[in-house]
Amino acid sequence: MNDTKNLACLVCGKTEEEVPLFKLVYRGEELRICPQHVPLLIHEPQKLVGKVEGVENMNPA
Ligand SMILES: [Zn+2]
């Protein structure tokens, strides 16, 4: 597992050098997501299946 990939937005791969990132912790693993993609996580988590392990267990708000 490559640690540096978690330091960028899990959707678009932008780093905290480029945009402010929210930090998420899921199953002991830190994830980052940029403000642009937070709504996606909230409303359409199924779109992140394959990017975030376990996201299929999340229900859209
Ligand atoms: Zn993003």
N, CA, C, O and the ligand as a Tripos MOL2 file, in Angstrom:
@<TRIPOS>MOLECULE
protein
  245   243    62     0     0
PROTEIN
NO_CHARGES

@<TRIPOS>ATOM
      1 N           0.8560   -1.1950    0.0000 N.3       1 MET1
      2 CA          0.0000    0.0000    0.0000 C.3       1 MET1
      3 C           0.8900    1.2420    0.0000 C.2       1 MET1
      4 O           1.8600    1.3320    0.7530 O.2       1 MET1
      5 N           0.5530    2.1550   -0.8250 N.am      2 ASN2
      6 CA          1.3310    3.3720   -0.9930 C.3       2 ASN2
      7 C           0.7340    4.4890   -0.1300 C.2       2 ASN2
      8 O          -0.3970    4.9060   -0.3800 O.2       2 ASN2
      9 N           1.4540    4.9780    0.8670 N.am      3 ASP3
     10 CA          0.9180    5.9830    1.7890 C.3       3 ASP3
     11 C           0.6460    7.3130    1.1130 C.2       3 ASP3
     12 O          -0.3200    7.9950    1.4570 O.2       3 ASP3
     13 N           1.4690    7.6860    0.1690 N.am      4 THR4
     14 CA          1.3650    9.0340   -0.3820 C.3       4 THR4
     15 C           0.0600    9.2320   -1.1250 C.2       4 THR4
     16 O          -0.4010   10.3660   -1.2540 O.2       4 THR4
     17 N          -0.5400    8.1820   -1.6100 N.am      5 LYS5
     18 CA         -1.7870    8.3500   -2.3540 C.3       5 LYS5
     19 C          -2.9170    8.8440   -1.4460 C.2       5 LYS5
     20 O          -3.8590    9.4810   -1.9200 O.2       5 LYS5
     21 N          -2.8280    8.5550   -0.1520 N.am      6 ASN6
     22 CA         -3.8420    9.0130    0.7840 C.3       6 ASN6
     23 C          -3.7270   10.4960    1.1050 C.2       6 ASN6
     24 O          -4.6030   11.0560    1.7650 O.2       6 ASN6
     25 N          -2.6730   11.1290    0.6530 N.am      7 LEU7
     26 CA         -2.4860   12.5500    0.9280 C.3       7 LEU7
     27 C          -3.1260   13.4150   -0.1430 C.2       7 LEU7
     28 O          -3.0110   14.6400   -0.0980 O.2       7 LEU7
     29 N          -3.7920   12.8030   -1.0960 N.am      8 ALA8
     30 CA         -4.4610   13.5350   -2.1630 C.3       8 ALA8
     31 C          -5.9430   13.1940   -2.1470 C.2       8 ALA8
     32 O          -6.3510   12.1790   -1.5820 O.2       8 ALA8
     33 N          -6.7490   14.0560   -2.7750 N.am      9 CYS9
     34 CA         -8.1810   13.7960   -2.8810 C.3       9 CYS9
     35 C          -8.4070   12.4290   -3.5060 C.2       9 CYS9
     36 O          -7.8240   12.1030   -4.5390 O.2       9 CYS9
     37 N          -9.2550   11.6360   -2.8710 N.am     10 LEU10
     38 CA         -9.4440   10.2720   -3.3470 C.3      10 LEU10
     39 C         -10.1880   10.2390   -4.6770 C.2      10 LEU10
     40 O         -10.2000    9.2080   -5.3500 O.2      10 LEU10
     41 N         -10.8100   11.3520   -5.0670 N.am     11 VAL11
     42 CA        -11.5440   11.3900   -6.3400 C.3      11 VAL11
     43 C         -10.6660   11.9280   -7.4610 C.2      11 VAL11
     44 O         -10.4770   11.2750   -8.4870 O.2      11 VAL11
     45 N         -10.1320   13.1300   -7.2500 N.am     12 CYS12
     46 CA         -9.4350   13.7900   -8.3490 C.3      12 CYS12
     47 C          -7.9120   13.7620   -8.1920 C.2      12 CYS12
     48 O          -7.1780   14.1000   -9.1210 O.2      12 CYS12
     49 N          -7.4470   13.3570   -7.0110 N.am     13 GLY13
     50 CA         -6.0090   13.2370   -6.8310 C.3      13 GLY13
     51 C          -5.2890   14.5540   -6.5840 C.2      13 GLY13
     52 O          -4.0590   14.5990   -6.6000 O.2      13 GLY13
     53 N          -6.0460   15.6350   -6.3550 N.am     14 LYS14
     54 CA         -5.3870   16.8970   -6.0120 C.3      14 LYS14
     55 C          -4.7750   16.7930   -4.6160 C.2      14 LYS14
     56 O          -5.3350   16.1580   -3.7220 O.2      14 LYS14
     57 N          -3.6490   17.4110   -4.4520 N.am     15 THR15
     58 CA         -2.9610   17.3360   -3.1620 C.3      15 THR15
     59 C          -3.2770   18.5610   -2.3240 C.2      15 THR15
     60 O          -3.8520   19.5350   -2.8100 O.2      15 THR15
     61 N          -2.8930   18.4970   -1.0620 N.am     16 GLU16
     62 CA         -3.1340   19.6280   -0.1630 C.3      16 GLU16
     63 C          -2.2810   20.8370   -0.5270 C.2      16 GLU16
     64 O          -2.4740   21.9240    0.0180 O.2      16 GLU16
     65 N          -1.3580   20.6530   -1.4270 N.am     17 GLU17
     66 CA         -0.6080   21.7920   -1.9600 C.3      17 GLU17
     67 C          -1.4930   22.6120   -2.9040 C.2      17 GLU17
     68 O          -1.3070   23.8190   -3.0580 O.2      17 GLU17
     69 N          -2.4420   21.9440   -3.5210 N.am     18 GLU18
     70 CA         -3.2730   22.5820   -4.5540 C.3      18 GLU18
     71 C          -4.5950   23.1070   -4.0110 C.2      18 GLU18
     72 O          -5.0350   24.1940   -4.3860 O.2      18 GLU18
     73 N          -5.2210   22.3500   -3.1430 N.am     19 VAL19
     74 CA         -6.5290   22.7030   -2.5870 C.3      19 VAL19
     75 C          -6.5630   22.2980   -1.1160 C.2      19 VAL19
     76 O          -5.8160   21.4140   -0.6950 O.2      19 VAL19
     77 N          -7.4340   22.9490   -0.3280 N.am     20 PRO20
     78 CA         -7.6250   22.4710    1.0500 C.3      20 PRO20
     79 C          -8.3060   21.1060    0.9940 C.2      20 PRO20
     80 O          -9.2230   20.8970    0.2000 O.2      20 PRO20
     81 N          -7.8660   20.2020    1.8180 N.am     21 LEU21
     82 CA         -8.4570   18.8650    1.8060 C.3      21 LEU21
     83 C          -9.0640   18.5430    3.1660 C.2      21 LEU21
     84 O          -8.5070   18.8870    4.2090 O.2      21 LEU21
     85 N         -10.1980   17.8880    3.1360 N.am     22 PHE22
     86 CA        -10.7750   17.3360    4.3500 C.3      22 PHE22
     87 C         -10.1160   16.0050    4.6300 C.2      22 PHE22
     88 O          -9.8260   15.2260    3.7220 O.2      22 PHE22
     89 N          -9.8900   15.7640    5.8970 N.am     23 LYS23
     90 CA         -9.3120   14.4810    6.2810 C.3      23 LYS23
     91 C         -10.4140   13.5870    6.8170 C.2      23 LYS23
     92 O         -11.2020   14.0030    7.6660 O.2      23 LYS23
     93 N         -10.4680   12.3830    6.3320 N.am     24 LEU24
     94 CA        -11.4370   11.3960    6.8030 C.3      24 LEU24
     95 C         -10.6560   10.2360    7.4060 C.2      24 LEU24
     96 O          -9.5440    9.9280    6.9780 O.2      24 LEU24
     97 N         -11.2400    9.6170    8.3780 N.am     25 VAL25
     98 CA        -10.6380    8.3960    8.8880 C.3      25 VAL25
     99 C         -11.6590    7.2930    8.7310 C.2      25 VAL25
    100 O         -12.7900    7.4050    9.2040 O.2      25 VAL25
    101 N         -11.2670    6.2560    8.0850 N.am     26 TYR26
    102 CA        -12.1690    5.1440    7.8560 C.3      26 TYR26
    103 C         -11.4260    3.8430    8.0800 C.2      26 TYR26
    104 O         -10.4250    3.5610    7.4210 O.2      26 TYR26
    105 N         -11.9220    3.0620    9.0070 N.am     27 ARG27
    106 CA        -11.3010    1.7820    9.3470 C.3      27 ARG27
    107 C          -9.8120    1.9420    9.6430 C.2      27 ARG27
    108 O          -8.9780    1.1330    9.2360 O.2      27 ARG27
    109 N          -9.5190    3.0040   10.3590 N.am     28 GLY28
    110 CA         -8.1390    3.2320   10.7710 C.3      28 GLY28
    111 C          -7.2420    3.7650    9.6830 C.2      28 GLY28
    112 O          -6.0360    3.9230    9.8760 O.2      28 GLY28
    113 N          -7.8350    4.0410    8.5400 N.am     29 GLU29
    114 CA         -7.0470    4.5370    7.4220 C.3      29 GLU29
    115 C          -7.4460    5.9740    7.1270 C.2      29 GLU29
    116 O          -8.6330    6.2970    7.1000 O.2      29 GLU29
    117 N          -6.4710    6.8290    6.9080 N.am     30 GLU30
    118 CA         -6.7700    8.2260    6.6140 C.3      30 GLU30
    119 C          -6.9900    8.4190    5.1250 C.2      30 GLU30
    120 O          -6.2490    7.9050    4.2870 O.2      30 GLU30
    121 N          -8.0270    9.1710    4.8300 N.am     31 LEU31
    122 CA         -8.3340    9.5110    3.4460 C.3      31 LEU31
    123 C          -8.4330   11.0160    3.3520 C.2      31 LEU31
    124 O          -8.6880   11.6860    4.3520 O.2      31 LEU31
    125 N          -8.2370   11.5470    2.1770 N.am     32 ARG32
    126 CA         -8.4020   12.9930    1.9520 C.3      32 ARG32
    127 C          -9.4180   13.2040    0.8370 C.2      32 ARG32
    128 O          -9.4870   12.4320   -0.1200 O.2      32 ARG32
    129 N         -10.1990   14.2590    0.9800 N.am     33 ILE33
    130 CA        -11.1230   14.6130   -0.1010 C.3      33 ILE33
    131 C         -11.1950   16.1290   -0.1970 C.2      33 ILE33
    132 O         -11.1890   16.8140    0.8250 O.2      33 ILE33
    133 N         -11.2620   16.6550   -1.4000 N.am     34 CYS34
    134 CA        -11.2900   18.1020   -1.5790 C.3      34 CYS34
    135 C         -12.7270   18.6020   -1.4850 C.2      34 CYS34
    136 O         -13.6620   17.8230   -1.6710 O.2      34 CYS34
    137 N         -12.9180   19.8990   -1.1990 N.am     35 PRO35
    138 CA        -14.2660   20.4590   -1.0290 C.3      35 PRO35
    139 C         -15.1610   20.1870   -2.2360 C.2      35 PRO35
    140 O         -16.3680   19.9970   -2.0850 O.2      35 PRO35
    141 N         -14.5840   20.1670   -3.4100 N.am     36 GLN36
    142 CA        -15.3410   19.9440   -4.6260 C.3      36 GLN36
    143 C         -15.9900   18.5510   -4.6370 C.2      36 GLN36
    144 O         -17.0460   18.3570   -5.2390 O.2      36 GLN36
    145 N         -15.3620   17.6060   -3.9800 N.am     37 HIS37
    146 CA        -15.8490   16.2340   -4.0510 C.3      37 HIS37
    147 C         -16.5360   15.7490   -2.7840 C.2      37 HIS37
    148 O         -16.9950   14.6080   -2.7240 O.2      37 HIS37
    149 N         -16.6100   16.6180   -1.7570 N.am     38 VAL38
    150 CA        -17.3450   16.2370   -0.5530 C.3      38 VAL38
    151 C         -18.8090   15.9210   -0.8650 C.2      38 VAL38
    152 O         -19.3340   14.9310   -0.3560 O.2      38 VAL38
    153 N         -19.4890   16.7390   -1.6930 N.am     39 PRO39
    154 CA        -20.8960   16.4140   -2.0090 C.3      39 PRO39
    155 C         -21.0620   15.0380   -2.6430 C.2      39 PRO39
    156 O         -22.0700   14.3600   -2.4380 O.2      39 PRO39
    157 N         -20.0790   14.6500   -3.3960 N.am     40 LEU40
    158 CA        -20.1260   13.3270   -4.0200 C.3      40 LEU40
    159 C         -20.1090   12.2400   -2.9510 C.2      40 LEU40
    160 O         -20.8410   11.2540   -3.0270 O.2      40 LEU40
    161 N         -19.2700   12.4440   -1.9760 N.am     41 LEU41
    162 CA        -19.1730   11.4720   -0.8840 C.3      41 LEU41
    163 C         -20.4780   11.4030   -0.1060 C.2      41 LEU41
    164 O         -20.8980   10.3310    0.3290 O.2      41 LEU41
    165 N         -21.1170   12.5650    0.0670 N.am     42 ILE42
    166 CA        -22.3400   12.6350    0.8620 C.3      42 ILE42
    167 C         -23.5460   12.0980    0.0940 C.2      42 ILE42
    168 O         -24.3330   11.3080    0.6170 O.2      42 ILE42
    169 N         -23.6740   12.5400   -1.1450 N.am     43 HIS43
    170 CA        -24.9020   12.2490   -1.8770 C.3      43 HIS43
    171 C         -24.8030   11.0660   -2.8290 C.2      43 HIS43
    172 O         -25.8070   10.4180   -3.1250 O.2      43 HIS43
    173 N         -23.6120   10.7860   -3.3040 N.am     44 GLU44
    174 CA        -23.4810    9.7080   -4.2860 C.3      44 GLU44
    175 C         -22.2900    8.8140   -3.9690 C.2      44 GLU44
    176 O         -21.4060    8.6100   -4.8010 O.2      44 GLU44
    177 N         -22.2870    8.2830   -2.7410 N.am     45 PRO45
    178 CA        -21.1250    7.4820   -2.3450 C.3      45 PRO45
    179 C         -20.9080    6.2700   -3.2530 C.2      45 PRO45
    180 O         -19.7930    5.7600   -3.3550 O.2      45 PRO45
    181 N         -21.9650    5.8170   -3.9030 N.am     46 GLN46
    182 CA        -21.7990    4.6610   -4.7880 C.3      46 GLN46
    183 C         -20.8530    4.9590   -5.9450 C.2      46 GLN46
    184 O         -20.2720    4.0460   -6.5320 O.2      46 GLN46
    185 N         -20.7010    6.2430   -6.2690 N.am     47 LYS47
    186 CA        -19.7630    6.6070   -7.3310 C.3      47 LYS47
    187 C         -18.3110    6.4260   -6.9080 C.2      47 LYS47
    188 O         -17.4000    6.4310   -7.7360 O.2      47 LYS47
    189 N         -18.1190    6.2690   -5.6240 N.am     48 LEU48
    190 CA        -16.7550    6.1200   -5.1270 C.3      48 LEU48
    191 C         -16.3810    4.6650   -4.9030 C.2      48 LEU48
    192 O         -15.2770    4.3680   -4.4470 O.2      48 LEU48
    193 N         -17.2940    3.7610   -5.2220 N.am     49 VAL49
    194 CA        -16.9860    2.3400   -5.1000 C.3      49 VAL49
    195 C         -15.7860    2.0320   -5.9920 C.2      49 VAL49
    196 O         -15.7400    2.4080   -7.1630 O.2      49 VAL49
    197 N         -14.8460    1.3550   -5.4150 N.am     50 GLY50
    198 CA        -13.6150    1.0710   -6.1510 C.3      50 GLY50
    199 C         -12.5110    2.0480   -5.8140 C.2      50 GLY50
    200 O         -11.3310    1.7570   -6.0120 O.2      50 GLY50
    201 N         -12.9010    3.2300   -5.2930 N.am     51 LYS51
    202 CA        -11.9050    4.2100   -4.8520 C.3      51 LYS51
    203 C         -11.7200    4.1340   -3.3460 C.2      51 LYS51
    204 O         -10.6080    4.2500   -2.8310 O.2      51 LYS51
    205 N         -12.8350    3.9370   -2.6500 N.am     52 VAL52
    206 CA        -12.7820    3.8450   -1.1980 C.3      52 VAL52
    207 C         -13.3040    2.4770   -0.8000 C.2      52 VAL52
    208 O         -14.4300    2.1030   -1.1280 O.2      52 VAL52
    209 N         -12.4840    1.7570   -0.1050 N.am     53 GLU53
    210 CA        -12.9020    0.4410    0.3340 C.3      53 GLU53
    211 C         -14.0400    0.5670    1.3330 C.2      53 GLU53
    212 O         -13.9350    1.3360    2.2880 O.2      53 GLU53
    213 N         -15.1220   -0.1680    1.1340 N.am     54 GLY54
    214 CA        -16.2290   -0.1720    2.0890 C.3      54 GLY54
    215 C         -17.2780    0.8900    1.8170 C.2      54 GLY54
    216 O         -18.2930    0.9500    2.5110 O.2      54 GLY54
    217 N         -17.0450    1.7370    0.8080 N.am     55 VAL55
    218 CA        -17.9880    2.8300    0.5570 C.3      55 VAL55
    219 C         -19.3580    2.2940    0.1290 C.2      55 VAL55
    220 O         -20.3660    2.9920    0.2440 O.2      55 VAL55
    221 N         -19.3900    1.0810   -0.3540 N.am     56 GLU56
    222 CA        -20.6630    0.4860   -0.7340 C.3      56 GLU56
    223 C         -21.5830    0.2850    0.4700 C.2      56 GLU56
    224 O         -22.7810    0.0540    0.3080 O.2      56 GLU56
    225 N         -21.0260    0.3730    1.6660 N.am     57 ASN57
    226 CA        -21.8440    0.2610    2.8720 C.3      57 ASN57
    227 C         -22.4640    1.5750    3.2900 C.2      57 ASN57
    228 O         -23.2930    1.6130    4.1990 O.2      57 ASN57
    229 N         -22.0670    2.6610    2.6300 N.am     58 MET58
    230 CA        -22.6010    3.9710    2.9870 C.3      58 MET58
    231 C         -23.9070    4.2120    2.2640 C.2      58 MET58
    232 O         -24.0770    3.8200    1.1100 O.2      58 MET58
    233 N         -24.8390    4.8680    2.9650 N.am     59 ASN59
    234 CA        -26.0960    5.2410    2.3270 C.3      59 ASN59
    235 C         -26.0540    6.7130    1.9620 C.2      59 ASN59
    236 O         -25.5760    7.5310    2.7470 O.2      59 ASN59
    237 N         -26.5410    7.0590    0.7950 N.am     60 PRO60
    238 CA        -26.5800    8.4830    0.4300 C.3      60 PRO60
    239 C         -27.4070    9.2650    1.4350 C.2      60 PRO60
    240 O         -28.4150    8.7670    1.9350 O.2      60 PRO60
    241 N         -26.9860   10.4850    1.7320 N.am     61 ALA61
    242 CA        -27.7160   11.3230    2.6950 C.3      61 ALA61
    243 C         -29.0430   11.7640    2.1020 C.2      61 ALA61
    244 O         -29.8060   12.4760    2.7560 O.2      61 ALA61
    245 ZN        -11.2920   16.1060   -5.5280 Zn       62 ZN62
@<TRIPOS>BOND
     1     1     2 1
     2     2     3 1
     3     3     4 2
     4     3     5 am
     5     5     6 1
     6     6     7 1
     7     7     8 2
     8     7     9 am
     9     9    10 1
    10    10    11 1
    11    11    12 2
    12    11    13 am
    13    13    14 1
    14    14    15 1
    15    15    16 2
    16    15    17 am
    17    17    18 1
    18    18    19 1
    19    19    20 2
    20    19    21 am
    21    21    22 1
    22    22    23 1
    23    23    24 2
    24    23    25 am
    25    25    26 1
    26    26    27 1
    27    27    28 2
    28    27    29 am
    29    29    30 1
    30    30    31 1
    31    31    32 2
    32    31    33 am
    33    33    34 1
    34    34    35 1
    35    35    36 2
    36    35    37 am
    37    37    38 1
    38    38    39 1
    39    39    40 2
    40    39    41 am
    41    41    42 1
    42    42    43 1
    43    43    44 2
    44    43    45 am
    45    45    46 1
    46    46    47 1
    47    47    48 2
    48    47    49 am
    49    49    50 1
    50    50    51 1
    51    51    52 2
    52    51    53 am
    53    53    54 1
    54    54    55 1
    55    55    56 2
    56    55    57 am
    57    57    58 1
    58    58    59 1
    59    59    60 2
    60    59    61 am
    61    61    62 1
    62    62    63 1
    63    63    64 2
    64    63    65 am
    65    65    66 1
    66    66    67 1
    67    67    68 2
    68    67    69 am
    69    69    70 1
    70    70    71 1
    71    71    72 2
    72    71    73 am
    73    73    74 1
    74    74    75 1
    75    75    76 2
    76    75    77 am
    77    77    78 1
    78    78    79 1
    79    79    80 2
    80    79    81 am
    81    81    82 1
    82    82    83 1
    83    83    84 2
    84    83    85 am
    85    85    86 1
    86    86    87 1
    87    87    88 2
    88    87    89 am
    89    89    90 1
    90    90    91 1
    91    91    92 2
    92    91    93 am
    93    93    94 1
    94    94    95 1
    95    95    96 2
    96    95    97 am
    97    97    98 1
    98    98    99 1
    99    99   100 2
   100    99   101 am
   101   101   102 1
   102   102   103 1
   103   103   104 2
   104   103   105 am
   105   105   106 1
   106   106   107 1
   107   107   108 2
   108   107   109 am
   109   109   110 1
   110   110   111 1
   111   111   112 2
   112   111   113 am
   113   113   114 1
   114   114   115 1
   115   115   116 2
   116   115   117 am
   117   117   118 1
   118   118   119 1
   119   119   120 2
   120   119   121 am
   121   121   122 1
   122   122   123 1
   123   123   124 2
   124   123   125 am
   125   125   126 1
   126   126   127 1
   127   127   128 2
   128   127   129 am
   129   129   130 1
   130   130   131 1
   131   131   132 2
   132   131   133 am
   133   133   134 1
   134   134   135 1
   135   135   136 2
   136   135   137 am
   137   137   138 1
   138   138   139 1
   139   139   140 2
   140   139   141 am
   141   141   142 1
   142   142   143 1
   143   143   144 2
   144   143   145 am
   145   145   146 1
   146   146   147 1
   147   147   148 2
   148   147   149 am
   149   149   150 1
   150   150   151 1
   151   151   152 2
   152   151   153 am
   153   153   154 1
   154   154   155 1
   155   155   156 2
   156   155   157 am
   157   157   158 1
   158   158   159 1
   159   159   160 2
   160   159   161 am
   161   161   162 1
   162   162   163 1
   163   163   164 2
   164   163   165 am
   165   165   166 1
   166   166   167 1
   167   167   168 2
   168   167   169 am
   169   169   170 1
   170   170   171 1
   171   171   172 2
   172   171   173 am
   173   173   174 1
   174   174   175 1
   175   175   176 2
   176   175   177 am
   177   177   178 1
   178   178   179 1
   179   179   180 2
   180   179   181 am
   181   181   182 1
   182   182   183 1
   183   183   184 2
   184   183   185 am
   185   185   186 1
   186   186   187 1
   187   187   188 2
   188   187   189 am
   189   189   190 1
   190   190   191 1
   191   191   192 2
   192   191   193 am
   193   193   194 1
   194   194   195 1
   195   195   196 2
   196   195   197 am
   197   197   198 1
   198   198   199 1
   199   199   200 2
   200   199   201 am
   201   201   202 1
   202   202   203 1
   203   203   204 2
   204   203   205 am
   205   205   206 1
   206   206   207 1
   207   207   208 2
   208   207   209 am
   209   209   210 1
   210   210   211 1
   211   211   212 2
   212   211   213 am
   213   213   214 1
   214   214   215 1
   215   215   216 2
   216   215   217 am
   217   217   218 1
   218   218   219 1
   219   219   220 2
   220   219   221 am
   221   221   222 1
   222   222   223 1
   223   223   224 2
   224   223   225 am
   225   225   226 1
   226   226   227 1
   227   227   228 2
   228   227   229 am
   229   229   230 1
   230   230   231 1
   231   231   232 2
   232   231   233 am
   233   233   234 1
   234   234   235 1
   235   235   236 2
   236   235   237 am
   237   237   238 1
   238   238   239 1
   239   239   240 2
   240   239   241 am
   241   241   242 1
   242   242   243 1
   243   243   244 2
@<TRIPOS>SUBSTRUCTURE
     1 MET1         2 RESIDUE 1 A MET
     2 ASN2         6 RESIDUE 1 A ASN
     3 ASP3        10 RESIDUE 1 A ASP
     4 THR4        14 RESIDUE 1 A THR
     5 LYS5        18 RESIDUE 1 A LYS
     6 ASN6        22 RESIDUE 1 A ASN
     7 LEU7        26 RESIDUE 1 A LEU
     8 ALA8        30 RESIDUE 1 A ALA
     9 CYS9        34 RESIDUE 1 A CYS
    10 LEU10       38 RESIDUE 1 A LEU
    11 VAL11       42 RESIDUE 1 A VAL
    12 CYS12       46 RESIDUE 1 A CYS
    13 GLY13       50 RESIDUE 1 A GLY
    14 LYS14       54 RESIDUE 1 A LYS
    15 THR15       58 RESIDUE 1 A THR
    16 GLU16       62 RESIDUE 1 A GLU
    17 GLU17       66 RESIDUE 1 A GLU
    18 GLU18       70 RESIDUE 1 A GLU
    19 VAL19       74 RESIDUE 1 A VAL
    20 PRO20       78 RESIDUE 1 A PRO
    21 LEU21       82 RESIDUE 1 A LEU
    22 PHE22       86 RESIDUE 1 A PHE
    23 LYS23       90 RESIDUE 1 A LYS
    24 LEU24       94 RESIDUE 1 A LEU
    25 VAL25       98 RESIDUE 1 A VAL
    26 TYR26      102 RESIDUE 1 A TYR
    27 ARG27      106 RESIDUE 1 A ARG
    28 GLY28      110 RESIDUE 1 A GLY
    29 GLU29      114 RESIDUE 1 A GLU
    30 GLU30      118 RESIDUE 1 A GLU
    31 LEU31      122 RESIDUE 1 A LEU
    32 ARG32      126 RESIDUE 1 A ARG
    33 ILE33      130 RESIDUE 1 A ILE
    34 CYS34      134 RESIDUE 1 A CYS
    35 PRO35      138 RESIDUE 1 A PRO
    36 GLN36      142 RESIDUE 1 A GLN
    37 HIS37      146 RESIDUE 1 A HIS
    38 VAL38      150 RESIDUE 1 A VAL
    39 PRO39      154 RESIDUE 1 A PRO
    40 LEU40      158 RESIDUE 1 A LEU
    41 LEU41      162 RESIDUE 1 A LEU
    42 ILE42      166 RESIDUE 1 A ILE
    43 HIS43      170 RESIDUE 1 A HIS
    44 GLU44      174 RESIDUE 1 A GLU
    45 PRO45      178 RESIDUE 1 A PRO
    46 GLN46      182 RESIDUE 1 A GLN
    47 LYS47      186 RESIDUE 1 A LYS
    48 LEU48      190 RESIDUE 1 A LEU
    49 VAL49      194 RESIDUE 1 A VAL
    50 GLY50      198 RESIDUE 1 A GLY
    51 LYS51      202 RESIDUE 1 A LYS
    52 VAL52      206 RESIDUE 1 A VAL
    53 GLU53      210 RESIDUE 1 A GLU
    54 GLY54      214 RESIDUE 1 A GLY
    55 VAL55      218 RESIDUE 1 A VAL
    56 GLU56      222 RESIDUE 1 A GLU
    57 ASN57      226 RESIDUE 1 A ASN
    58 MET58      230 RESIDUE 1 A MET
    59 ASN59      234 RESIDUE 1 A ASN
    60 PRO60      238 RESIDUE 1 A PRO
    61 ALA61      242 RESIDUE 1 A ALA
    62 ZN62       245 GROUP 0 **** ****
